[in-house]
Amino acid sequence: MQEHETQRATRAAMSSAARLGLTAHDAAVLHNSNTLTLRLQPCDVLARVAPAAHQCAQLEVDVAGRLAEVGSPVAALASPEVFDEGDYVVTLWTYYEPVAARSPSSVEYAGALERLHTGMRKVDLPAPHFTDRVSAAQALVADKARTPELAHLDRAFLAGTLDRLRRAVSVSGRPEQLLHGEPHPGNLLVTRNGPLFIDFETCCRGPVEFDVAHAPDEVADHYPDIDHQLLRDCRTLVLAVITTWRWDRADQFPDGRRLGVEWLSQLRKTTADLDG
């Protein structure tokens, strides 16, 4: 979010906390992109603030609440309510003090992700299919007004890669289930309670390989019964999707355009290796 948006979103978060009877005089920004993540003090609650047009907040809260009920490794809600604050929606969560200088091992990461998937098989909630996300990326590539800096050859390359890998993953025949959608290291907290997943607004349905593709490569070595060919396709598909997002003129990801150039180069090399 831009600075003026951040200020308004912060006021919205404090207003939501007050509606719960919490005291919030200060807010520290923990992450700022399309969604603003704040640590509110002195109540010590984590707030996530998104534009009101953002329609995933209720799904995120519903999924996180249900997963907590079945004992999945997820961050706990501070409130099950989605707060409507005019231009913004706010959700409130437990804040976990990070364990200093500690990253999860590959075994811990894989174990937490497997337990998450086990819990997700017990949760019956409607969620978009992973192909919906690919379709959105394809529409973005096709819209020159939204991706004006994307060169013609790069646009054609991205369009072809998205289409080819979407079809490859879709016809894999692997079982599909509810997924986190983006269980990358930025969405896994290392806490005194063990590894906990956050940010369930990206939940979708698909094969577990689509989720594992977001984790560091070595995590797959410890996740049981993975289809490694499908995993390679999913990794390349995920890279194509996130590369596309970086070329969106409205993208607010830090240093996004540099990453867009870097990931395009990486994607070309990856697809060349696969074709070879």
Secondary structure, 3 states (H helix, E strand, C coil): CCHHHHHHHHHHHHHHHHHCCCCEEEEEEEEECCCEEEEEEECCEEEEEEECCCCCHHHHHHHHHHHHHCCCCECCECCCCCEEECCEEEEEEECCCCCCCCCCCHHHHHHHHHHHHHHHCCCCCCCCEHHHHHHHHHHHHHCCCCCCCCCHHHHHHHHHHHHHHHHHHHCCCCCCEEECCCCCHHHEEEECCEEEECCCCCCEEECHHHHHCCCCHHHHHHCCCCCHHHHHHHHHHHHHHHHHHCCCCCCCCCCHHHHHHHHHHHHHHHHHHHHC
